[in-house]
Amino acid sequence: MKVPEKYQFIVALGKALHVYGIPSYKIQSHLTEVAKKQGINGSFMDSPTWISYVFYEDDKSYNYVECVLPGSLNLGAYSRIAELTNKVIDSKINNSQIIEELDIIHAKTKIINHYRLTLAYAFAAGSFSILIGTNLVSFIFSLLLGAFIYLLVYLTSKSNYLENVFESLSALVATIICCSLTLIFPNFNLGLTILASIIIFIPGLAITTALEEITSKSLVSGGAKLFDAIILLFKQFFGVLLGLALMTSLVEIDVTHHVSEMPKWTIYFAIPILSITLLPIFQVRKKDMIFGVLTGVIAFFTTVLFSGYGILVSTFIGTLIVVGMSRVFGLISKTPKTVYLIQGIVMLVPGSKSFMGLSSSFFNPSTSTGSGNLFEQVAFILMGIIGGLLFAGTFREKRPKKNEVETKK
């Protein structure tokens, strides 16, 4: 059944929010708010693969279900859509203009600077390798491997087959290359360089987002996303194991060898660089970049500052500070706090520890990440993040302001 024209802008808005990776409970909240402001009585449900819209009238209702592939996070597009949503709420734009504005937003997301993204992937891998403890040779090859991984990302847009096997393939190729390098460079850090090269794809943020949705009572969407994130983690782990099995059957490789020689002061440069690399990857708008980097850097150093109280408490406090900062920065820049919140949470998520825990039988270096209780640390970090979001009131429903209530009366 064709959706009546007066509802089409809500359908288009919901699809756009879904495509750009916004959590389901936030999508439902946005659509409900827009519908109420427009005098439309509707109910909405978003899941990872479909969106359901129900519009109620006096004597009949309209149901519309659209199948949509899972979206990828795009903070720039989300920021623009939030501005568009505010225009709709304030009645500054009509329904036909909404569709035009959404088309413009979609067009902007297709503008990709491959040179900038190559640098982002390269320095994300390099800076992360410094954070987990490495040496100069491994750091240089982490940069090169990060850039190479983006080449694989680019090729996935040209082939459906590569897109389907990308997670395992990228981990497999990175593992084979790193194993080969150990034959040339005796001090090469095998395990940590593999991890650094694919760190962008370790689903730490996806796991956190899934648990966030489950906590907000979006059980269907959150459960599906959690399972998908776990499967993604196992795909990458399978690629690493396959590469190690192939290479160790051909040559003798010490997978536990680790040498850390980088000066400690380099970590103070690695943290802001890692935060900066997220900007082009998430397509953050220029006006939101400075606040986004600040949120990420302060989030990381907060956990370090309170590390003496344990990983659970330090992550909890770090999350509270990230939520508070994202709200302040959102008010200053007129940007949704989620744009900054996600960039801060990324610096706290336990994706790397999850991967290290799975591969602990192969990678067991004596670094800060090489603890025997990695799974316990992962659980504590996740609890700290979710607890921080919960106590900060992130999941609370918005209540109408007094003037809005009086207007309705």
CORGIDA-V806689 format. One record per pair of residues at least 12 apart in sequence whose C-alpha atoms are under 10 Angstrom apart, sorted by the first residue. I is the first residue (numbers start at 0). GAP is how many residues later the second one is. Records with the same first field share a line. If there is no record, write none. Layout:
I: GAP ; GAP
This chain:
0: 61 ; 62 ; 63 ; 64
1: 60 ; 61 ; 62
2: 50 ; 52 ; 59 ; 60 ; 61
3: 51 ; 58
4: 90 ; 91
5: 32 ; 34 ; 89 ; 90
6: 28 ; 33 ; 35 ; 46 ; 47 ; 48 ; 55 ; 88
7: 87 ; 88 ; 90 ; 91
8: 79 ; 85 ; 86 ; 87 ; 88 ; 89 ; 90 ; 93
9: 20 ; 21 ; 22 ; 24 ; 25 ; 30 ; 32 ; 43 ; 75 ; 85 ; 88 ; 89
10: 20 ; 33 ; 40 ; 41 ; 42 ; 53 ; 54 ; 55
11: 86 ; 87 ; 90 ; 91
12: 14 ; 17 ; 18 ; 21 ; 68 ; 69 ; 71 ; 72 ; 85 ; 86 ; 89
13: 13 ; 14 ; 16 ; 17 ; 30 ; 31 ; 32 ; 37 ; 38 ; 39
14: 12 ; 31 ; 35 ; 36 ; 51 ; 52 ; 53 ; 54 ; 56
15: 55 ; 61 ; 62 ; 65 ; 86 ; 87 ; 89 ; 90
16: 13 ; 14 ; 54 ; 56 ; 57 ; 60 ; 61 ; 64 ; 65
17: 28 ; 29 ; 30 ; 31 ; 32 ; 33 ; 50 ; 51 ; 52 ; 53 ; 54 ; 55 ; 60
18: 29 ; 49 ; 50 ; 51 ; 52 ; 53 ; 54 ; 55 ; 58 ; 59 ; 87
19: 50 ; 51 ; 52 ; 53 ; 54 ; 55 ; 56 ; 57 ; 58 ; 61 ; 86 ; 89 ; 262
20: 27 ; 49 ; 50 ; 51 ; 52 ; 53 ; 54 ; 56 ; 57
21: 49 ; 50 ; 51 ; 52 ; 53 ; 56 ; 187 ; 316
22: 23 ; 24 ; 25 ; 48 ; 50 ; 186 ; 187 ; 189 ; 190 ; 195 ; 198 ; 199 ; 202
23: 21 ; 22 ; 23 ; 24 ; 27 ; 185 ; 186 ; 189 ; 192 ; 194 ; 196 ; 197 ; 198
24: 19 ; 20 ; 21 ; 22 ; 187 ; 188 ; 189 ; 191 ; 192 ; 193 ; 194 ; 196 ; 197 ; 370
25: 20 ; 187 ; 190 ; 192 ; 312 ; 369
26: 17 ; 18 ; 19 ; 20 ; 24
27: 15 ; 16 ; 17 ; 18 ; 23 ; 25 ; 190
28: 15 ; 16 ; 368 ; 369
29: 14 ; 52 ; 55 ; 56
30: 12 ; 13 ; 14 ; 22 ; 54
31: 12
32: 52 ; 56 ; 365
33: 51 ; 52 ; 53 ; 54 ; 55 ; 56
34: 20 ; 53 ; 54
35: 53
36: 51 ; 52 ; 53 ; 54
37: 50 ; 51 ; 52 ; 53
39: 15 ; 16 ; 17
40: 13 ; 14 ; 15 ; 16 ; 17 ; 20
41: 12 ; 13 ; 14 ; 15 ; 19 ; 20 ; 21
42: 12 ; 13 ; 20
43: 19 ; 20 ; 21
44: 20 ; 173 ; 175 ; 176
45: 19 ; 20 ; 22 ; 172 ; 174 ; 175
46: 20 ; 21 ; 22 ; 23 ; 171 ; 172 ; 173 ; 174 ; 175 ; 176 ; 177 ; 178
47: 19 ; 20 ; 21 ; 22 ; 23 ; 172 ; 173 ; 174 ; 175 ; 176 ; 177 ; 180
48: 17 ; 18 ; 19 ; 20 ; 21 ; 22 ; 172 ; 175
49: 15 ; 16 ; 17 ; 18 ; 19 ; 20 ; 171
50: 13 ; 14 ; 15 ; 16 ; 17
51: 12 ; 13 ; 14 ; 15
52: 12 ; 13
69: 155
71: 210
72: 133 ; 208 ; 209 ; 210 ; 269
73: 35 ; 205 ; 206 ; 207 ; 208 ; 209 ; 210 ; 211 ; 265
74: 204 ; 205 ; 206 ; 207 ; 208 ; 209 ; 210 ; 213 ; 261 ; 263 ; 264 ; 265 ; 267 ; 268
75: 29 ; 32 ; 33 ; 203 ; 204 ; 206 ; 207 ; 208 ; 209 ; 210 ; 211 ; 212 ; 263
76: 25 ; 28 ; 29 ; 31 ; 32 ; 205 ; 206 ; 207 ; 208
77: 27 ; 205 ; 206 ; 207 ; 257 ; 258 ; 260 ; 261
78: 205 ; 206 ; 209 ; 255 ; 256 ; 257 ; 258 ; 259 ; 260
79: 21 ; 22 ; 24 ; 25 ; 205 ; 255 ; 256
80: 17 ; 20 ; 21 ; 24 ; 255
81: 252 ; 253 ; 254
82: 251 ; 252 ; 253
83: 13 ; 14 ; 17 ; 18 ; 21
84: 13
107: 175
108: 174
110: 172
111: 168 ; 171
112: 167
113: 36 ; 37 ; 40 ; 166
114: 32
115: 161 ; 164 ; 165
116: 30 ; 33 ; 34 ; 160 ; 161 ; 162 ; 163 ; 164 ; 166
117: 25 ; 26 ; 28 ; 29 ; 30 ; 31 ; 32 ; 33 ; 35 ; 36 ; 159 ; 162 ; 163
118: 24 ; 25 ; 27 ; 28 ; 31 ; 158 ; 161
119: 23 ; 26 ; 27 ; 30 ; 80 ; 153 ; 154 ; 155 ; 156 ; 157 ; 158 ; 159 ; 160 ; 161
120: 21 ; 22 ; 23 ; 24 ; 25 ; 26 ; 27 ; 28 ; 29 ; 30 ; 76 ; 77 ; 78 ; 79 ; 153 ; 156 ; 157 ; 159 ; 160
121: 18 ; 19 ; 20 ; 21 ; 22 ; 23 ; 24 ; 25 ; 26 ; 27 ; 28 ; 74 ; 75 ; 155
122: 16 ; 17 ; 19 ; 20 ; 21 ; 23 ; 24 ; 73 ; 74 ; 147 ; 150 ; 151 ; 153 ; 154
123: 18 ; 19 ; 22 ; 23 ; 72 ; 73 ; 74 ; 75 ; 76 ; 146 ; 147 ; 149 ; 150 ; 151 ; 152 ; 153 ; 154
124: 14 ; 15 ; 16 ; 17 ; 18 ; 19 ; 20 ; 21 ; 22 ; 24 ; 68 ; 69 ; 70 ; 71 ; 72 ; 73 ; 74 ; 75 ; 149 ; 152
125: 12 ; 13 ; 14 ; 15 ; 16 ; 17 ; 18 ; 19 ; 20 ; 67 ; 70 ; 71 ; 144 ; 147 ; 148
126: 12 ; 15 ; 16 ; 69 ; 139 ; 140 ; 142 ; 143 ; 144 ; 145 ; 146 ; 147 ; 148 ; 150
127: 14 ; 15 ; 64 ; 65 ; 67 ; 68 ; 69 ; 71 ; 72 ; 139 ; 142 ; 143 ; 145 ; 146 ; 224
128: 12 ; 13 ; 14 ; 60 ; 63 ; 64 ; 65 ; 66 ; 67 ; 68 ; 70 ; 138 ; 141
129: 12 ; 62 ; 66 ; 130 ; 131 ; 132 ; 133 ; 134 ; 136 ; 137 ; 138 ; 139 ; 140 ; 141
130: 65 ; 131 ; 133 ; 135 ; 136 ; 137 ; 138 ; 139 ; 140 ; 143 ; 237 ; 238
131: 60 ; 61 ; 63 ; 64 ; 128 ; 135 ; 220 ; 235 ; 236 ; 237 ; 238
132: 56 ; 59 ; 125 ; 126 ; 127 ; 128 ; 129 ; 130 ; 131 ; 134 ; 232 ; 233 ; 234 ; 235 ; 236
133: 53 ; 54 ; 55 ; 58 ; 59 ; 124 ; 125 ; 126 ; 127 ; 128 ; 129 ; 233
134: 52 ; 53 ; 54 ; 123 ; 124 ; 125 ; 126 ; 127 ; 128
135: 51 ; 52 ; 53 ; 123 ; 124 ; 125 ; 126 ; 127
136: 48 ; 50 ; 51 ; 52 ; 124
137: 40 ; 43 ; 44 ; 47 ; 49 ; 50 ; 51 ; 52 ; 54 ; 55 ; 56 ; 58 ; 121 ; 122
138: 49 ; 50 ; 53 ; 54 ; 57 ; 123
139: 53
140: 36 ; 37 ; 40 ; 47 ; 48 ; 52 ; 53 ; 55 ; 56
141: 32 ; 36 ; 50 ; 51 ; 52 ; 53 ; 54 ; 55 ; 56
142: 50 ; 53 ; 54
143: 53
144: 28 ; 29 ; 32 ; 33 ; 48 ; 49 ; 51 ; 52 ; 53
145: 28 ; 47 ; 48 ; 50 ; 51 ; 52 ; 53 ; 54
146: 50
147: 22 ; 25 ; 26 ; 49
148: 17 ; 21 ; 22 ; 24 ; 25 ; 48 ; 49 ; 51
149: 20 ; 47 ; 48
151: 14 ; 17 ; 18 ; 21
152: 13 ; 14 ; 17
164: 70 ; 71 ; 74
165: 69 ; 70 ; 73
166: 31 ; 34 ; 35 ; 65 ; 66 ; 67 ; 68 ; 69 ; 70 ; 71 ; 72
167: 64 ; 65 ; 66 ; 67 ; 68 ; 69 ; 70 ; 71 ; 72 ; 73 ; 74 ; 75
168: 66 ; 67 ; 69 ; 70 ; 71 ; 73 ; 74
169: 27 ; 28 ; 31 ; 65 ; 66 ; 69 ; 70
170: 23 ; 24 ; 26 ; 27 ; 30 ; 64 ; 65 ; 66 ; 67 ; 68 ; 69 ; 70 ; 71 ; 72
171: 22 ; 63 ; 64 ; 65 ; 66 ; 67 ; 68 ; 69 ; 70 ; 71 ; 72 ; 74
172: 21 ; 66 ; 67 ; 69 ; 70
173: 19 ; 20 ; 21 ; 22 ; 23 ; 24 ; 65 ; 66 ; 69
174: 15 ; 16 ; 18 ; 19 ; 20 ; 22 ; 64 ; 65 ; 66 ; 67 ; 68 ; 69 ; 71 ; 72
175: 18 ; 63 ; 64 ; 66 ; 67 ; 68 ; 69 ; 70 ; 71
176: 13 ; 17 ; 66 ; 70
177: 12 ; 13 ; 14 ; 15 ; 16 ; 19 ; 65 ; 66 ; 69
178: 12 ; 15 ; 64 ; 65 ; 67 ; 68 ; 69 ; 72 ; 73 ; 74 ; 75 ; 76
179: 67 ; 71 ; 73
181: 70 ; 71 ; 72 ; 73 ; 75
182: 68 ; 69 ; 70
185: 68 ; 71 ; 73
186: 70 ; 71 ; 72 ; 73
187: 69 ; 70 ; 71 ; 72
188: 65 ; 66 ; 67 ; 68 ; 69 ; 70 ; 71 ; 174 ; 176
189: 63 ; 64 ; 65 ; 66 ; 67 ; 68 ; 69 ; 173
190: 49 ; 63 ; 64 ; 65 ; 66 ; 67 ; 165 ; 168 ; 169 ; 171 ; 172 ; 173 ; 174
191: 63 ; 64 ; 65 ; 66 ; 160 ; 164 ; 171 ; 172 ; 173 ; 177
193: 46
194: 41 ; 45 ; 157 ; 160 ; 161 ; 168
195: 156
197: 38 ; 154
198: 152 ; 153 ; 156
199: 77 ; 78 ; 81 ; 151 ; 152
200: 31 ; 32 ; 35 ; 150 ; 151
201: 27 ; 28 ; 30 ; 31 ; 32 ; 34 ; 35 ; 148 ; 149 ; 150 ; 151 ; 152 ; 153
202: 23 ; 25 ; 26 ; 27 ; 28 ; 29 ; 30 ; 33 ; 146 ; 147 ; 148 ; 149 ; 151 ; 152
203: 25 ; 26 ; 29 ; 141 ; 142 ; 143 ; 144 ; 145 ; 146 ; 147 ; 148 ; 149 ; 150 ; 151 ; 174 ; 178
204: 24 ; 137 ; 138 ; 140 ; 141 ; 142 ; 143 ; 144 ; 145 ; 146
205: 16 ; 19 ; 20 ; 21 ; 22 ; 23 ; 24 ; 26 ; 140 ; 143 ; 145
206: 15 ; 18 ; 19 ; 20 ; 21 ; 22 ; 23 ; 26 ; 142 ; 143 ; 144 ; 175
207: 14 ; 17 ; 18 ; 21 ; 137 ; 138 ; 140 ; 141 ; 142 ; 143 ; 173 ; 174 ; 175 ; 177 ; 178
208: 13 ; 16 ; 17 ; 20 ; 133 ; 136 ; 140 ; 177
209: 12 ; 13 ; 14 ; 15 ; 16 ; 17 ; 18 ; 19
210: 12 ; 14 ; 15 ; 171 ; 172 ; 174 ; 175
211: 14 ; 170 ; 173 ; 174 ; 175 ; 177 ; 178 ; 182 ; 183
212: 12 ; 13 ; 173 ; 182
213: 12
214: 171 ; 172 ; 174 ; 175 ; 180
215: 174 ; 178 ; 179 ; 180 ; 181
216: 178
229: 124
232: 118 ; 121 ; 122 ; 125
233: 121 ; 124
235: 119
236: 118 ; 119 ; 121 ; 122
239: 119
240: 118 ; 121
243: 118
253: 108 ; 109
254: 106 ; 107 ; 108 ; 109 ; 110
255: 104 ; 105 ; 106 ; 107 ; 108 ; 109 ; 110
256: 105 ; 106 ; 107 ; 108 ; 109
257: 105 ; 106 ; 107 ; 108 ; 109
258: 106 ; 107 ; 108
259: 105 ; 106 ; 107
267: 29 ; 33
269: 27
270: 22 ; 25 ; 26 ; 27 ; 29 ; 30 ; 76
271: 21 ; 22 ; 24 ; 25 ; 26 ; 28
272: 20 ; 24
273: 19 ; 22 ; 23 ; 73
274: 14 ; 17 ; 18 ; 19 ; 20 ; 21 ; 22 ; 25 ; 68 ; 69 ; 71 ; 72
275: 13 ; 14 ; 16 ; 17 ; 18 ; 20 ; 21 ; 67
276: 16
277: 14 ; 15 ; 18 ; 65 ; 68
278: 13 ; 14 ; 64
281: 57 ; 60 ; 61
283: 55 ; 56 ; 59
284: 54
286: 46 ; 48
287: 41 ; 42 ; 45 ; 46 ; 47 ; 51 ; 52
288: 50 ; 51
289: 39 ; 50
290: 34 ; 35 ; 37 ; 38 ; 39 ; 41 ; 42 ; 48 ; 49 ; 52
291: 33 ; 34 ; 37 ; 47 ; 48 ; 49 ; 50 ; 51 ; 52
292: 47 ; 50 ; 51
293: 28 ; 31 ; 32 ; 35 ; 46 ; 49 ; 50
294: 26 ; 27 ; 28 ; 29 ; 30 ; 31 ; 34 ; 45 ; 46 ; 47 ; 48 ; 49 ; 50 ; 52
295: 26 ; 44 ; 45 ; 46 ; 47 ; 48 ; 49 ; 50 ; 51 ; 52
296: 46 ; 47 ; 50
297: 20 ; 23 ; 24 ; 27 ; 46 ; 49
298: 16 ; 18 ; 19 ; 20 ; 21 ; 22 ; 23 ; 24 ; 26 ; 42 ; 44 ; 45 ; 46 ; 47 ; 48 ; 49
299: 14 ; 15 ; 18 ; 19 ; 22 ; 44 ; 45 ; 46 ; 47 ; 48
300: 13 ; 17 ; 46
301: 12 ; 13 ; 15 ; 16 ; 17 ; 19 ; 20 ; 46
302: 12 ; 13 ; 14 ; 15 ; 16 ; 44 ; 45
303: 14
304: 13
305: 12
309: 67 ; 70
310: 65 ; 66 ; 67 ; 68 ; 69 ; 70 ; 73
311: 65 ; 66 ; 67 ; 68 ; 69 ; 70 ; 71 ; 72 ; 73 ; 75
312: 67 ; 68 ; 70 ; 71 ; 72 ; 74 ; 75
313: 34 ; 66 ; 67 ; 70 ; 71
314: 30 ; 33 ; 34 ; 65 ; 66 ; 67 ; 68 ; 69 ; 70 ; 71 ; 72 ; 73
315: 32 ; 64 ; 65 ; 66 ; 67 ; 68 ; 69 ; 70 ; 71 ; 72 ; 73 ; 75
316: 67 ; 68 ; 70 ; 71
317: 26 ; 27 ; 29 ; 30 ; 66 ; 67 ; 70
318: 22 ; 25 ; 26 ; 29 ; 65 ; 66 ; 67 ; 68 ; 69 ; 70 ; 71 ; 72 ; 73
319: 64 ; 65 ; 67 ; 68 ; 69 ; 70 ; 71 ; 72 ; 73
320: 20 ; 23 ; 67 ; 71
321: 15 ; 18 ; 19 ; 20 ; 21 ; 22 ; 23 ; 26 ; 66 ; 67 ; 70
322: 14 ; 15 ; 17 ; 18 ; 19 ; 21 ; 22 ; 65 ; 66 ; 69 ; 70 ; 71
323: 13 ; 17 ; 68
324: 12 ; 15 ; 16 ; 19
325: 12 ; 13 ; 14 ; 15 ; 16 ; 17 ; 18
326: 13 ; 14
327: 12
328: 12
337: 56
340: 48
344: 40 ; 44
347: 33 ; 34 ; 36 ; 37
348: 29 ; 32 ; 33 ; 35 ; 36
349: 24 ; 25 ; 27 ; 28 ; 29 ; 30 ; 31 ; 32 ; 35
350: 27 ; 31
351: 17 ; 22 ; 26
352: 16 ; 17 ; 18 ; 20 ; 21 ; 22 ; 23 ; 24 ; 25 ; 28
353: 20 ; 21 ; 22 ; 23 ; 24 ; 25
354: 19 ; 20 ; 23
355: 13 ; 14 ; 15 ; 18 ; 19
356: 12 ; 13 ; 14 ; 15 ; 16 ; 17 ; 18 ; 19 ; 20 ; 21
357: 16 ; 17
359: 12 ; 14
